[in-house]
Amino acid sequence: MADLLNQEVAAGRLSQAFVPSMIFPGEEEAHKNFAAWQQFWNPDQIAKLRKVMEDTSRPLGFSPAAFDPFFTLLAKRDMQGTDMPERFSGLLGISVDQDRSTWVQVAALIPGPAYAAEDFYRRFTATGQARVFDPALFSKRLEATLLSAFIKMAVIISIITILTAFLYFLDWQLTLISMAPTLFAMVCTLGTLNLIGQPLSIPTLMVSVVVIGMGTDYALYLARSYQRYLDEDEPYLGLIRLSVFLSFATTFLGFGVLALSDNAMLKSAGLGLALGIGYSFLGAVTILPPVLKRIFTLKPPADEAVAPGSKTHRQRAVRRYRHMEPYPRFFARFKIILDPMFPRLAAFVKYPEIIIDVGSGFGVPAVWLLELYPRARLYGIEPNRKRVRFALQAIGTRGNIEIGSAPQVPDVPERADTALLLDMIHLLTDDKFSLTLKRLHGKLRPDGSLIIRATIPSGKRFPWKRWIEMTRLRMHKGIPHFRSEKDILSIISEGGFDITCTEISAPGGEEWWFVAKPSAREEKIAVPAS
């Protein structure tokens, strides 16, 4: 080890180095030192020294044999190693290892002008005889390790956050829009730290993970609230905005206090976190509202005609539900694709202008008809407030849907030419069903059409659709009122309508179509007050 250190000093990679073997050499080191001693004190060198010593010492009064012991040492042919006294162990940095099996020596080295930490560490550890601790190299490697770990952590958290948002929205556009404020916050935070001369330290790197985790919440809350309420003036949306602001304010104040700390690490972390959270909130309240308002605004209806049930027709109907919550959006898509109601419904409705829809649900049949007939307007009624909200967004300015349930019927500006009761009469008792028909009779034109689709129980062994509906009703404490074809025809006739068509909706199914016209009979139909 001493030879290696001497080589490092000679090469300028170390300026100073000391090991105890320089004072107490062992056998091997002693032989090396003695060989160097003999090489220097060769016979010629000794003869010259002896002559100089004799010439100088005689005038000074020394006897000719005064320096014989010294010259005897120069003529010595062997040199033994020197044992180090144990009392000097602590002074020289030597101690017993923790397991008391080996001795450990600690030596301090001073780097030279040509010192390279990585190369020095590699050379000395390769010998297997020493371990090197360089504080600067250790800090550099620790920083690199932590930097790599935090970058990986930030990437993993980013991927998980994006996937979570996508699984929640099931809409890639809303997902990207929700992530935009976080990206804005990261760029602005790092840019601000650079402008104020704050180095990219480990506490600053921690900011990225926290900002992604906490700052994304503001954007997700606002995007989700817009998706749910679909109206900037909705009071509940204002409450959510206030909650987001209070959450930001408390978090920002907490991190702002850290930024005023005297501790360098806490100050760096607090400054980065305060900036990250602040920019996250700023991005959420400035970027999201105009973008969300734009994407949730329905485009004006197209004037060109489309074939009923065509691909273009389906796309235009489904497009009205874009960016809504996953359930109504996918419900509308799969209902239009899979339900045999479409496009048979178009055969019963001929160029309507005013349509009454009792039990509008999410407005899927209404939207399907409105896209087919650009001049039509629809007025519906639906007891579920949530469904009304989505249906109103879907139909846009093409009509209105009120909150209410049959036998209540919607108000219309003039007599309607079409009334729809689709998959809902099993929710009504006979009296309510009859009253609903009588009220519709008073709102329809003499040449108008009443279109009903109803479930008629059959002898099928596994009527799974009906079982699902019955289970749903029982969960909501409702009572189903499924009727036979004869009973339905009787109630329709009692309500003042004449049947013009009766047919099954799909082979093997239990859904039936009933199409009727207002009766031309002279007797007046008594309609109780609403």
PLY file of the C-alpha trace (Angstrom):
ply
format ascii 1.0
element vertex 530
property float x
property float y
property float z
element edge 529
property int vertex1
property int vertex2
end_header
0.00 0.00 0.00
2.89 2.34 0.78
4.33 1.78 -2.70
0.96 2.52 -4.29
0.61 5.72 -2.28
4.13 6.75 -3.24
3.22 6.24 -6.91
0.15 8.42 -6.46
2.22 11.17 -4.82
4.83 10.94 -7.58
2.10 11.24 -10.24
0.64 14.34 -8.56
-2.67 12.65 -7.76
-1.91 12.98 -4.03
0.01 15.78 -2.39
0.54 14.02 0.93
0.09 10.47 2.16
1.20 8.71 5.32
0.99 5.11 6.51
2.71 3.61 9.60
4.91 1.38 7.43
6.86 4.48 6.54
8.09 4.53 10.17
7.80 0.87 11.10
8.42 -1.08 7.90
7.71 -4.79 7.79
10.03 -7.43 6.38
9.09 -6.84 2.75
9.15 -3.07 3.06
12.40 -3.24 5.01
14.05 -5.23 2.23
12.85 -2.72 -0.33
14.10 0.19 1.74
17.43 -1.53 2.35
17.86 -2.27 -1.35
17.31 1.41 -2.07
19.76 2.23 0.75
22.42 0.00 -0.75
21.83 1.38 -4.21
22.46 4.86 -2.93
25.41 3.94 -0.64
27.47 2.07 -3.16
31.25 1.56 -2.49
32.26 4.64 -4.49
29.80 6.82 -2.60
31.02 5.43 0.74
34.69 5.96 -0.22
34.03 9.58 -1.19
32.14 10.19 2.06
34.95 8.57 4.14
37.59 10.78 2.54
35.53 13.93 3.06
34.84 12.98 6.67
38.53 12.31 7.40
39.65 15.57 5.80
37.02 17.55 7.69
37.07 15.82 11.07
40.89 15.73 11.65
41.32 19.56 11.86
38.30 19.62 14.23
40.00 17.25 16.64
38.08 14.06 15.93
39.96 10.80 16.07
40.25 8.77 12.85
37.94 6.02 14.32
35.22 8.38 15.54
32.83 7.62 12.66
33.55 3.92 12.26
30.15 2.83 13.70
28.41 4.97 11.07
30.44 3.47 8.23
29.77 0.01 9.69
26.02 0.67 9.21
26.66 1.72 5.62
28.47 -1.55 5.02
25.68 -3.66 6.57
24.46 -6.42 4.26
21.00 -7.08 5.74
18.14 -5.16 7.37
15.31 -6.72 9.43
11.74 -5.45 9.63
10.66 -3.35 12.58
7.75 -4.33 14.77
5.41 -1.48 15.65
4.90 -1.07 19.38
1.27 -1.60 20.29
1.20 1.59 22.34
1.41 3.58 19.09
-1.65 1.89 17.46
-4.18 4.53 18.45
-1.83 7.35 17.49
-1.34 5.87 14.02
-5.06 5.14 13.40
-4.90 1.36 13.85
-7.62 -0.53 15.70
-9.28 -3.94 15.87
-12.26 -4.56 13.59
-15.74 -4.88 15.10
-15.70 -8.67 14.84
-12.19 -8.60 16.41
-10.84 -10.79 13.61
-8.64 -8.27 11.77
-6.83 -5.02 12.27
-8.07 -1.86 10.54
-5.95 1.11 9.67
-7.38 4.54 8.82
-5.21 6.90 6.81
-5.97 10.46 5.75
-4.86 11.47 2.26
-4.63 14.93 0.73
-5.59 15.14 -2.98
-3.09 16.55 -5.40
-3.56 18.68 -8.54
-4.02 15.61 -10.76
-6.50 13.90 -8.42
-9.50 12.24 -10.11
-11.93 10.78 -7.57
-13.53 8.10 -9.76
-10.19 6.77 -11.06
-8.56 6.87 -7.61
-11.48 4.98 -6.07
-11.41 2.38 -8.82
-7.65 1.75 -8.56
-7.52 1.36 -4.79
-10.67 -0.73 -4.37
-9.46 -3.05 -7.15
-6.51 -4.09 -4.98
-8.84 -5.54 -2.36
-6.61 -4.10 0.37
-8.36 -0.82 1.03
-11.67 0.95 1.15
-11.82 4.57 0.09
-14.17 7.21 1.47
-14.15 10.49 -0.43
-16.81 12.88 0.96
-17.11 14.75 -2.33
-17.40 11.53 -4.35
-19.87 10.10 -1.84
-22.06 13.21 -2.07
-21.90 13.12 -5.85
-22.90 9.45 -6.03
-25.62 9.88 -3.40
-27.05 12.81 -5.32
-27.00 10.81 -8.56
-28.69 7.85 -6.87
-31.39 9.99 -5.29
-31.88 11.90 -8.52
-32.39 8.65 -10.42
-34.74 7.35 -7.73
-36.86 10.50 -7.68
-37.01 10.65 -11.46
-38.22 7.04 -11.55
-40.68 7.79 -8.77
-41.98 10.86 -10.61
-42.39 8.86 -13.83
-44.21 6.04 -12.01
-46.50 8.45 -10.17
-47.18 10.33 -13.41
-48.13 7.13 -15.23
-50.34 5.95 -12.35
-52.00 9.38 -12.11
-52.71 9.48 -15.84
-54.05 5.91 -15.84
-56.22 6.62 -12.80
-57.63 9.77 -14.37
-58.28 7.92 -17.64
-60.03 5.03 -15.90
-62.15 7.56 -14.04
-63.03 9.72 -17.05
-62.73 7.03 -19.76
-62.05 9.98 -22.05
-58.53 10.64 -23.34
-59.24 14.31 -24.11
-60.47 15.09 -20.59
-57.52 13.15 -19.18
-54.98 15.21 -21.14
-56.78 18.46 -20.29
-56.73 17.53 -16.59
-52.99 16.89 -16.75
-52.23 20.21 -18.47
-52.19 22.33 -15.24
-49.73 19.90 -13.63
-47.38 20.13 -16.61
-47.77 23.91 -16.50
-46.92 23.89 -12.77
-43.80 21.76 -13.22
-42.43 23.94 -16.03
-43.16 27.19 -14.20
-41.79 25.93 -10.88
-38.48 24.78 -12.33
-38.22 27.94 -14.40
-38.87 30.18 -11.39
-36.34 28.31 -9.25
-33.76 28.77 -11.99
-34.51 32.49 -12.31
-34.09 33.09 -8.56
-30.85 31.09 -8.52
-32.16 28.14 -6.54
-30.15 25.00 -7.46
-31.86 21.77 -8.47
-31.29 19.99 -5.16
-32.74 16.84 -3.63
-35.52 18.71 -1.76
-36.42 20.42 -5.02
-36.66 17.06 -6.77
-39.06 15.91 -4.08
-41.33 18.73 -5.20
-42.07 16.99 -8.49
-43.53 13.96 -6.74
-45.64 16.04 -4.34
-46.86 18.42 -7.04
-47.94 15.56 -9.28
-49.74 13.91 -6.37
-51.35 16.97 -4.78
-51.45 19.58 -7.54
-53.31 17.29 -9.92
-56.24 17.14 -7.48
-57.31 20.71 -8.25
-57.58 20.05 -11.98
-59.32 16.70 -11.47
-61.90 18.19 -9.11
-62.72 21.03 -11.50
-62.83 18.81 -14.59
-65.03 16.29 -12.80
-67.40 18.98 -11.53
-67.77 20.45 -15.04
-68.38 16.97 -16.39
-71.03 16.30 -13.76
-72.96 19.56 -13.73
-72.32 20.76 -17.31
-73.24 24.34 -16.37
-71.00 27.13 -15.06
-73.93 28.69 -13.20
-74.76 25.53 -11.26
-74.65 26.39 -7.49
-72.95 23.11 -6.61
-70.15 23.92 -9.02
-69.50 27.11 -7.06
-69.20 25.09 -3.83
-66.63 22.80 -5.44
-64.62 25.82 -6.62
-64.64 27.18 -3.06
-63.49 23.80 -1.69
-60.65 23.70 -4.20
-59.59 27.22 -3.24
-59.62 26.46 0.50
-57.63 23.28 -0.07
-55.06 25.25 -2.07
-54.90 28.10 0.47
-54.22 25.88 3.49
-51.62 23.80 1.64
-49.90 26.89 0.21
-49.67 28.57 3.61
-48.18 25.45 5.16
-45.47 25.14 2.52
-44.94 28.90 2.54
-43.96 28.73 6.21
-41.32 26.13 5.33
-39.94 28.48 2.69
-39.16 31.00 5.47
-37.18 28.45 7.49
-33.53 29.08 8.40
-32.68 25.46 7.58
-31.36 25.29 4.01
-32.99 21.94 3.22
-36.40 22.90 4.65
-36.24 26.28 2.93
-35.45 24.69 -0.45
-38.25 22.13 -0.08
-40.76 24.70 1.16
-39.97 27.15 -1.64
-40.31 24.47 -4.32
-43.52 23.07 -2.84
-45.12 26.49 -2.43
-44.32 27.39 -6.03
-45.51 23.99 -7.30
-48.84 24.10 -5.44
-49.36 27.75 -6.37
-48.76 27.16 -10.07
-50.96 24.03 -9.96
-53.88 26.05 -8.64
-53.19 28.92 -11.04
-53.11 26.52 -13.99
-56.30 24.78 -12.84
-58.35 27.98 -12.55
-57.00 29.67 -15.69
-56.49 26.84 -18.17
-59.38 24.49 -17.41
-62.53 26.68 -17.40
-62.28 28.08 -20.97
-61.10 24.74 -22.38
-63.84 22.76 -20.60
-66.48 25.26 -21.61
-65.40 24.92 -25.21
-65.39 21.12 -25.36
-68.73 20.80 -23.54
-70.46 23.21 -25.91
-72.56 21.35 -28.47
-71.96 22.13 -32.10
-74.92 23.44 -34.13
-76.97 20.62 -35.66
-76.07 19.67 -39.21
-78.65 20.45 -41.88
-77.87 17.58 -44.21
-80.21 14.61 -44.04
-78.99 11.21 -42.90
-80.36 7.72 -43.41
-82.02 6.30 -40.27
-79.63 4.00 -38.43
-76.70 4.78 -40.72
-73.17 5.11 -39.38
-73.30 8.88 -39.76
-76.60 8.99 -37.91
-75.21 6.94 -35.01
-72.04 9.02 -34.81
-73.96 12.29 -34.69
-76.27 10.97 -31.95
-73.43 9.57 -29.85
-71.39 12.77 -30.31
-73.99 14.65 -28.26
-72.90 12.65 -25.22
-69.18 13.20 -25.68
-67.15 14.07 -22.57
-70.08 13.27 -20.26
-69.68 10.85 -17.37
-68.76 7.34 -18.50
-72.09 5.71 -17.63
-74.46 7.91 -19.68
-71.92 8.17 -22.48
-71.45 4.43 -22.86
-75.11 3.75 -22.14
-76.08 5.95 -25.09
-73.48 4.37 -27.36
-74.37 0.75 -26.66
-78.11 1.38 -26.57
-78.03 2.90 -30.04
-75.85 0.06 -31.33
-77.54 -2.91 -29.63
-81.17 -1.97 -28.97
-83.51 -3.16 -31.75
-85.56 -0.02 -31.08
-83.22 1.67 -33.55
-83.81 2.20 -36.45
-87.36 0.76 -36.33
-88.46 3.87 -34.42
-87.93 5.92 -37.57
-90.66 3.92 -39.34
-93.26 5.14 -36.82
-92.17 8.79 -36.70
-92.57 10.79 -39.91
-91.07 14.31 -40.05
-92.22 15.49 -36.62
-92.05 19.08 -35.44
-93.10 18.71 -31.80
-92.31 15.50 -29.91
-93.49 14.65 -26.39
-91.33 12.12 -24.57
-92.68 10.72 -21.30
-89.87 9.00 -19.35
-86.98 10.50 -21.29
-84.22 8.81 -19.29
-80.86 9.97 -20.63
-82.62 11.22 -23.76
-81.17 8.62 -26.12
-84.30 8.09 -28.31
-84.88 11.84 -28.23
-81.36 12.60 -29.47
-81.62 9.87 -32.11
-84.80 11.47 -33.50
-83.48 15.04 -33.27
-80.43 14.11 -35.34
-82.71 12.47 -37.89
-85.13 15.41 -38.11
-83.31 18.78 -37.83
-86.56 20.79 -37.57
-88.00 18.76 -34.71
-88.20 19.96 -31.11
-88.62 17.67 -28.13
-90.32 18.20 -24.78
-89.88 15.49 -22.19
-90.42 14.58 -18.58
-88.23 12.38 -16.38
-88.31 11.78 -12.58
-84.55 11.26 -12.16
-82.83 14.62 -11.71
-79.44 13.30 -12.74
-80.76 11.85 -15.98
-82.56 15.10 -16.73
-79.26 16.97 -16.45
-77.54 14.74 -18.99
-80.54 14.64 -21.30
-80.78 18.44 -21.32
-77.10 18.70 -22.23
-77.61 16.16 -25.03
-80.62 17.84 -26.66
-79.12 21.32 -26.26
-81.40 24.05 -27.59
-83.68 21.61 -29.39
-86.30 21.49 -26.62
-86.67 20.95 -22.90
-86.93 18.11 -20.40
-88.63 18.68 -17.05
-88.30 16.88 -13.74
-91.49 14.97 -13.05
-93.20 11.63 -13.50
-96.29 10.30 -15.26
-99.21 10.84 -15.24
-97.71 14.34 -15.46
-96.91 15.30 -19.07
-94.64 18.12 -20.27
-95.92 21.48 -21.40
-95.62 22.14 -25.13
-95.87 25.44 -27.01
-98.40 23.93 -29.43
-100.04 20.61 -30.12
-97.53 17.85 -30.73
-97.54 15.43 -33.63
-95.72 12.60 -31.79
-95.83 11.21 -28.24
-93.37 8.60 -26.98
-93.77 6.19 -24.07
-90.77 3.91 -24.46
-89.99 1.12 -21.99
-91.69 2.87 -19.09
-95.39 1.92 -18.80
-94.49 -1.04 -16.53
-93.61 1.62 -13.93
-97.22 2.90 -13.89
-100.35 1.51 -12.34
-103.34 1.05 -14.63
-104.90 4.28 -13.36
-101.75 6.33 -13.91
-101.19 4.76 -17.32
-104.75 5.56 -18.37
-104.53 9.12 -17.03
-101.23 9.69 -18.85
-102.83 8.63 -22.15
-105.81 10.91 -21.61
-103.58 13.88 -20.97
-101.48 13.09 -24.01
-104.67 12.88 -26.07
-105.34 16.52 -25.24
-101.87 17.60 -26.35
-101.69 15.71 -29.65
-102.88 16.84 -33.05
-105.77 14.88 -34.52
-103.30 13.29 -36.94
-100.60 12.79 -34.32
-99.06 9.46 -33.34
-98.72 7.73 -29.98
-95.77 5.32 -29.93
-95.38 2.87 -27.06
-92.83 0.14 -26.52
-93.67 -2.18 -23.65
-92.49 -5.46 -22.18
-95.07 -8.27 -22.36
-94.11 -11.30 -20.24
-93.70 -14.44 -22.31
-93.12 -18.10 -21.59
-89.34 -17.78 -22.04
-87.35 -19.85 -19.58
-84.73 -17.17 -18.94
-86.16 -13.68 -19.58
-82.95 -12.04 -18.40
-83.84 -8.50 -19.47
-87.06 -8.59 -17.46
-85.27 -10.12 -14.47
-82.70 -7.33 -14.53
-85.42 -4.69 -14.66
-87.36 -6.33 -11.82
-84.22 -6.52 -9.69
-83.49 -2.85 -10.35
-87.00 -1.86 -9.35
-86.89 -3.90 -6.15
-83.60 -2.23 -5.20
-85.37 1.12 -5.53
-88.48 -0.20 -3.73
-90.54 -0.03 -6.92
-93.27 -2.40 -8.07
-93.29 -3.57 -11.73
-96.60 -3.63 -13.60
-96.03 -5.87 -16.61
-99.20 -6.39 -18.64
-100.52 -8.66 -21.33
-101.12 -7.42 -24.86
-104.88 -7.47 -24.25
-104.61 -5.29 -21.16
-102.40 -2.77 -22.90
-104.73 -2.52 -25.87
-107.67 -2.03 -23.53
-106.03 0.83 -21.62
-104.91 2.50 -24.87
-108.47 2.37 -26.18
-109.80 3.72 -22.88
-107.34 6.61 -23.17
-108.89 7.72 -26.47
-106.59 6.14 -29.06
-107.10 3.74 -31.91
-104.37 1.14 -32.52
-102.83 1.28 -35.99
-99.92 -1.12 -35.52
-98.81 -3.83 -33.10
-95.62 -5.77 -33.60
-92.81 -7.41 -31.69
-89.63 -5.36 -31.41
-87.25 -8.25 -32.11
-87.71 -11.98 -32.72
-87.57 -13.91 -29.47
-87.85 -10.78 -27.35
-90.54 -9.55 -24.99
-90.66 -5.94 -26.15
-93.65 -4.97 -28.32
-94.52 -1.86 -30.32
-97.93 -0.23 -30.04
-98.69 2.63 -32.44
-101.95 4.51 -32.13
-103.77 7.61 -33.39
-106.12 9.87 -31.43
-109.60 8.38 -31.71
-112.00 10.01 -34.13
-114.96 9.08 -31.89
-117.35 11.80 -30.96
-117.50 11.13 -27.20
-115.47 13.50 -25.14
-112.65 12.04 -23.07
-112.65 13.26 -19.49
-109.18 14.31 -18.36
-108.65 14.92 -14.64
-106.76 18.04 -13.67
-102.98 17.76 -13.47
0 1
1 2
2 3
3 4
4 5
5 6
6 7
7 8
8 9
9 10
10 11
11 12
12 13
13 14
14 15
15 16
16 17
17 18
18 19
19 20
20 21
21 22
22 23
23 24
24 25
25 26
26 27
27 28
28 29
29 30
30 31
31 32
32 33
33 34
34 35
35 36
36 37
37 38
38 39
39 40
40 41
41 42
42 43
43 44
44 45
45 46
46 47
47 48
48 49
49 50
50 51
51 52
52 53
53 54
54 55
55 56
56 57
57 58
58 59
59 60
60 61
61 62
62 63
63 64
64 65
65 66
66 67
67 68
68 69
69 70
70 71
71 72
72 73
73 74
74 75
75 76
76 77
77 78
78 79
79 80
80 81
81 82
82 83
83 84
84 85
85 86
86 87
87 88
88 89
89 90
90 91
91 92
92 93
93 94
94 95
95 96
96 97
97 98
98 99
99 100
100 101
101 102
102 103
103 104
104 105
105 106
106 107
107 108
108 109
109 110
110 111
111 112
112 113
113 114
114 115
115 116
116 117
117 118
118 119
119 120
120 121
121 122
122 123
123 124
124 125
125 126
126 127
127 128
128 129
129 130
130 131
131 132
132 133
133 134
134 135
135 136
136 137
137 138
138 139
139 140
140 141
141 142
142 143
143 144
144 145
145 146
146 147
147 148
148 149
149 150
150 151
151 152
152 153
153 154
154 155
155 156
156 157
157 158
158 159
159 160
160 161
161 162
162 163
163 164
164 165
165 166
166 167
167 168
168 169
169 170
170 171
171 172
172 173
173 174
174 175
175 176
176 177
177 178
178 179
179 180
180 181
181 182
182 183
183 184
184 185
185 186
186 187
187 188
188 189
189 190
190 191
191 192
192 193
193 194
194 195
195 196
196 197
197 198
198 199
199 200
200 201
201 202
202 203
203 204
204 205
205 206
206 207
207 208
208 209
209 210
210 211
211 212
212 213
213 214
214 215
215 216
216 217
217 218
218 219
219 220
220 221
221 222
222 223
223 224
224 225
225 226
226 227
227 228
228 229
229 230
230 231
231 232
232 233
233 234
234 235
235 236
236 237
237 238
238 239
239 240
240 241
241 242
242 243
243 244
244 245
245 246
246 247
247 248
248 249
249 250
250 251
251 252
252 253
253 254
254 255
255 256
256 257
257 258
258 259
259 260
260 261
261 262
262 263
263 264
264 265
265 266
266 267
267 268
268 269
269 270
270 271
271 272
272 273
273 274
274 275
275 276
276 277
277 278
278 279
279 280
280 281
281 282
282 283
283 284
284 285
285 286
286 287
287 288
288 289
289 290
290 291
291 292
292 293
293 294
294 295
295 296
296 297
297 298
298 299
299 300
300 301
301 302
302 303
303 304
304 305
305 306
306 307
307 308
308 309
309 310
310 311
311 312
312 313
313 314
314 315
315 316
316 317
317 318
318 319
319 320
320 321
321 322
322 323
323 324
324 325
325 326
326 327
327 328
328 329
329 330
330 331
331 332
332 333
333 334
334 335
335 336
336 337
337 338
338 339
339 340
340 341
341 342
342 343
343 344
344 345
345 346
346 347
347 348
348 349
349 350
350 351
351 352
352 353
353 354
354 355
355 356
356 357
357 358
358 359
359 360
360 361
361 362
362 363
363 364
364 365
365 366
366 367
367 368
368 369
369 370
370 371
371 372
372 373
373 374
374 375
375 376
376 377
377 378
378 379
379 380
380 381
381 382
382 383
383 384
384 385
385 386
386 387
387 388
388 389
389 390
390 391
391 392
392 393
393 394
394 395
395 396
396 397
397 398
398 399
399 400
400 401
401 402
402 403
403 404
404 405
405 406
406 407
407 408
408 409
409 410
410 411
411 412
412 413
413 414
414 415
415 416
416 417
417 418
418 419
419 420
420 421
421 422
422 423
423 424
424 425
425 426
426 427
427 428
428 429
429 430
430 431
431 432
432 433
433 434
434 435
435 436
436 437
437 438
438 439
439 440
440 441
441 442
442 443
443 444
444 445
445 446
446 447
447 448
448 449
449 450
450 451
451 452
452 453
453 454
454 455
455 456
456 457
457 458
458 459
459 460
460 461
461 462
462 463
463 464
464 465
465 466
466 467
467 468
468 469
469 470
470 471
471 472
472 473
473 474
474 475
475 476
476 477
477 478
478 479
479 480
480 481
481 482
482 483
483 484
484 485
485 486
486 487
487 488
488 489
489 490
490 491
491 492
492 493
493 494
494 495
495 496
496 497
497 498
498 499
499 500
500 501
501 502
502 503
503 504
504 505
505 506
506 507
507 508
508 509
509 510
510 511
511 512
512 513
513 514
514 515
515 516
516 517
517 518
518 519
519 520
520 521
521 522
522 523
523 524
524 525
525 526
526 527
527 528
528 529
